Each structure stands twice: as structure tokens, then as C-alpha cells.
Amino acid sequence: MKMADHSINTNDNKQSFLMNENKQWVKLNVGGTYFLTTKTTLARDPNSFLYRLVQEDSDLISDKDDTGAYLIDRDPSYFSPVLNYLRHGKLVINKGLAEEGVLEEAEFYNVAELITLIKERIFHRDTRPSKDSKKHVYRVLQCHEDELTQVHYDVHKRSNYPRYIPVNFRWFQQCRMVGNLNSLLI
């Protein structure tokens, strides 16, 4: 097991003494990784699992390991951004860590503001146009409705949509072209 965050580089007796000496500090064993934080940090969201975990009169029954750390069977890499959010109120997700994974953890721990923040970030990420997306340029052909209807009908009878129609057909001769149009997408 490894120690994350505020590492304790002393022997087990000194660790126990420090933990007992200052009841404000809490040790968590999340998926085999230790995190050391304060009750104040964990109590930032009064509706969260972590808040309930550190209350003296907690209704949660949580096992502790042999070092006195609360045992939480979750992924430590996704827990770290949740804990850091509780510490300073900012969402920082390391490169290579999926936002959906952090969202899953935020939902598990029921940190409401963080859930909203991650969902907004995912929404913006998914709705932002990608760098390699191509822009589509459409040229407009203006003509009488009955002429366009005729072309639409003829194309529909012959083939599948979408279809490019050369504009040099006879029924387009009366149409007024806008821009430099060589074909019509139907």
C-alpha cells in the first residue's frame, strides 16, 4: 500500500500517536492508497458520505484497517480530485483521467456541487466542435417551388438520399443561382 497526499514517514507507533493526539486529522484507505486530511475538509458538504463518515454520532458503519484508517473500496486515482475539490473548491483533473470516472466518484460520495461542476465540464467538452471537424458550406439555389418539387420527386424515384444533382438540367435554367453553384444537395 502506498501513501498519498501528506505522507507520514515515521513508524506505526508515531503515526498512531499523532492521529490520536489530534482528533482533527483523518486517515482514509481508499482502494489501498492512504489519504490524510482533516475532518473540516471532509465536512465541507454536509450531505456527503464523507461528512457522515467523520461525525461522532455517524449512522455509517465503516471498517478501519490495522492503522486506524477508514476503509473505502473505491479507485484512489478518481478519489483524489474529489478530495482536492473539498480542500480548495476547485476542480482539477490530471491529464489522462476521465471526467466520467471523477463524476462517478463525486456521485458515490454525494458531493452535489462537484457533481454539477463535472457535468457542466463534460457538457462543454462534448458540445465543443473538435479541431479536425470540417465546416460545411452550402450554396443556395433560388427557383420556383414547383421546379424544385419536380427535381425532388425525380431524384426520389431514382435513388437514395442525399444526392448531388447537377444544376445544368433543363428545369434549372430558369432558376437564379446565388454564389458559384455547380450542384444541388437534396
C-alpha positions in Angstrom: 0.0 0.0 0.0 1.2 3.5 -0.7 0.6 6.8 1.0 -0.9 9.6 -1.0 -1.1 13.3 -0.2 0.5 14.2 3.2 2.9 11.3 3.5 3.7 10.1 7.0 7.4 8.9 7.0 7.5 7.6 10.6 7.0 4.3 12.2 3.5 3.0 13.1 3.7 3.9 16.8 4.4 7.6 16.0 1.7 7.6 13.4 -0.9 6.3 15.9 0.3 8.8 18.5 -0.1 11.7 16.0 -3.5 10.5 14.9 -4.8 10.2 18.4 -3.1 13.4 19.6 -5.0 15.5 17.1 -8.5 14.2 16.5 -9.0 16.7 13.7 -6.9 14.5 11.3 -8.5 11.6 9.4 -6.8 8.8 7.6 -8.5 7.2 4.7 -7.5 3.9 3.0 -9.1 4.3 -0.5 -8.5 1.2 -2.6 -5.2 0.6 -0.9 -3.9 4.2 -1.1 -3.7 6.2 2.1 -5.0 9.8 2.2 -4.5 12.1 5.2 -6.9 15.0 5.6 -8.9 16.9 8.2 -12.4 16.5 9.4 -13.1 20.0 8.3 -12.2 19.2 4.7 -14.4 16.1 4.7 -17.3 18.0 6.3 -17.4 20.7 3.5 -20.6 19.2 2.0 -23.0 18.3 4.9 -25.0 15.9 2.6 -22.0 13.9 1.5 -20.9 10.4 2.5 -17.6 11.8 3.8 -19.3 14.2 6.1 -21.4 11.4 7.6 -18.3 9.2 7.9 -16.4 11.6 10.2 -19.3 12.6 12.5 -19.1 11.4 16.1 -22.7 10.2 16.0 -22.4 8.8 12.5 -25.1 6.4 11.2 -22.5 4.8 8.9 -20.7 1.7 10.0 -17.3 1.8 8.4 -14.5 -0.7 8.9 -11.0 0.5 9.7 -7.7 -1.1 8.8 -5.0 -2.0 11.3 -3.6 1.6 11.1 -7.0 3.1 12.0 -7.7 4.3 8.5 -11.3 4.2 7.2 -11.5 1.5 4.6 -13.2 2.7 1.4 -13.3 0.3 -1.6 -13.1 2.8 -4.4 -10.5 3.8 -7.0 -7.9 6.1 -5.4 -7.0 7.9 -8.6 -10.6 9.1 -9.1 -11.0 9.9 -5.4 -8.0 12.3 -5.3 -9.8 15.1 -7.4 -12.8 14.7 -5.1 -10.7 15.3 -2.0 -8.8 18.2 -3.6 -12.1 19.8 -4.6 -13.2 19.6 -0.9 -10.0 21.2 0.1 -10.0 24.2 -2.1 -13.2 24.3 -4.1 -11.6 23.9 -7.5 -11.9 21.0 -9.9 -8.5 19.9 -11.1 -8.4 16.6 -13.1 -5.0 15.3 -14.1 -4.4 14.7 -17.8 -5.4 11.1 -18.7 -8.0 10.8 -16.0 -11.5 10.5 -17.4 -14.0 13.1 -16.2 -16.7 10.5 -16.2 -14.7 8.5 -13.6 -14.4 11.5 -11.4 -18.1 12.1 -11.8 -18.8 8.6 -10.7 -16.8 9.2 -7.6 -18.5 12.5 -6.9 -21.9 10.8 -7.2 -20.8 7.9 -4.9 -19.6 10.4 -2.2 -22.7 12.6 -3.0 -20.7 15.9 -3.3 -23.5 17.9 -5.0 -21.7 21.0 -6.2 -18.9 18.9 -7.6 -21.4 16.7 -9.5 -22.9 19.8 -11.1 -19.4 21.2 -12.0 -18.2 18.0 -13.6 -21.5 17.5 -15.6 -21.1 21.1 -16.9 -17.5 20.4 -17.9 -18.5 17.2 -19.7 -21.3 19.0 -21.5 -18.9 21.8 -22.7 -16.3 19.2 -23.8 -18.9 17.2 -25.7 -20.6 20.2 -27.4 -17.3 22.0 -28.4 -16.5 21.5 -32.0 -13.4 19.3 -32.5 -10.3 20.8 -34.1 -10.5 18.5 -37.0 -14.2 18.9 -37.8 -14.9 20.2 -41.2 -17.1 23.2 -41.9 -19.9 22.6 -44.3 -20.6 25.3 -46.8 -24.0 25.2 -48.5 -24.8 27.3 -51.6 -28.4 28.4 -52.1 -30.3 27.9 -55.3 -33.3 30.0 -55.7 -36.1 28.9 -58.1 -39.8 28.5 -58.2 -41.3 26.0 -55.7 -42.9 23.8 -58.5 -39.5 23.5 -60.2 -37.7 22.4 -57.0 -40.6 20.0 -56.3 -40.1 18.4 -59.7 -36.4 17.8 -59.1 -37.1 16.4 -55.6 -39.6 14.0 -57.0 -37.4 12.8 -59.9 -34.5 12.2 -57.6 -36.6 10.4 -55.0 -37.9 8.0 -57.6 -34.4 7.1 -58.9 -32.1 6.8 -55.9 -31.3 7.2 -52.2 -30.7 10.5 -50.3 -28.6 12.5 -50.1 -27.9 13.1 -53.7 -26.0 15.7 -55.7 -27.9 16.9 -58.7 -26.0 18.8 -61.5 -27.6 22.2 -62.0 -27.3 22.2 -65.7 -30.5 20.2 -66.1 -33.2 21.9 -68.3 -35.6 22.6 -65.4 -32.9 24.6 -63.6 -32.3 27.0 -66.5 -35.0 29.4 -65.1 -33.6 29.2 -61.5 -31.5 32.1 -60.2 -28.2 30.9 -58.7 -26.7 32.5 -55.6 -22.9 32.1 -55.4 -20.9 29.8 -57.7 -23.1 26.6 -57.7 -22.3 23.6 -59.6 -24.5 21.0 -57.9 -27.5 20.9 -55.5 -27.6 18.6 -52.5 -31.1 17.1 -51.9 
